[in-house]
Amino acid sequence: MKVGQRILLRFIGTNNNFVHPMHVHGGPFQIVETDGNLVQPSARIEKDTVEVGPGERYGVIWTAREPGRWLLHCHIPHHTTNDNVEEKGAGGLTMILVVSP
């Protein structure tokens, strides 16, 4: 991505036992969709973490504010390390958003 660009991220709660607190570093995101329903612009809120429960779905828009490598991840520690086994960095529910100037 480049600074100023936006990306639509979809969080889907596919497990029936966990609530996943999904978080993006590098600034908040705006919730634009919940469970397949668009959120009206006047009702949209910005958050830096959203709790995704079993069967829930969220569409969020994140804006690249600064250049860098920004981590998107679940805030449950063993979900970012493949059950506490870490080889060559993190794993599990993680992704890197790369932003250039």
N, C-alpha and C positions, 0 to 999 in steps of 0.2 A: 504494500500500500504506500501511498504518499500522504504527507501531512495534509489535512483537510478532507481526505476521502472518508467515506462512511462504508461500513460493512454491516449486513444483516446477519446476525447470529441466531441460531435456533437451539434452544435447550429443551431436551425431551427427557422426561422422567420415565425410563423404561424398566427400572427395578422396582419390585413391590415391597422392598424392605428399607429403603433409604430416602431421606430428603437430602438432596445435593445442593449445598450453598455455592452456586456458581459465581465466579468473580473474574473481572478483567482488570489488570493493572493498567496504568496510563490514563486514567480518567473514567468517569461514569458512563453508563449507557442509558438509553431511553427505551422503556418498555412500550412496544407498539402493537403487540399481539399476545393474547392469552387464550390457550386452548382453541386455537383456530379462529378466534374472533378478534377483529381489529379493535384497538383501543382508539377512541376518538381523540384527535389532537389536543383538545382542551382537557382531557383526562390523563394524558401521558405524564409519567413521572420519571425522573432520573434516579438511578441507584448505582451502587458499585458492586452489589451482590444481590442475587435473587435466589430464594429458596425454591428448588424445583422438586416437588413431591411426586410420588408414584402416579403415573398417568397424566401429569401436568405437562403443558407445552408453553413455552414463551418464545416470542420473537422480539429481539432487542437490536437496536441500532447503536453501534459504537463508532465514534468519530476519532480518527487518528489526529491527536493534538500535537504530539512531539515525535521527532524521529527516535527510533530505538527498537528494541525487541521486547514486546509486551506479553506477559504471561496471562493466558486464560486458563483457569483451573477450578476444580472443586476444592473447597476449604477443609475437607476431611483429609487429614494427613495420609492415611494409608490408601486413599484413592488417587493420590498423586505419585505414589511410589510402587504401584503394583503389589499391594499387600506388604508393604515395608521391605520389599526387595528392590533395591535401586542399582541399576547397572547403566553406567554412562549417562548419569543424570536422571531426571524424573521420568515418569511414565504415567499410565492410567489416564485419568481425566485431566489432561493438560494439552495445551496447544500454544504455539508462539505466533504472535502477530508481528510481522516485520514491517516497520514503517521507515521509509527513507524521506529525506527533505523534499 
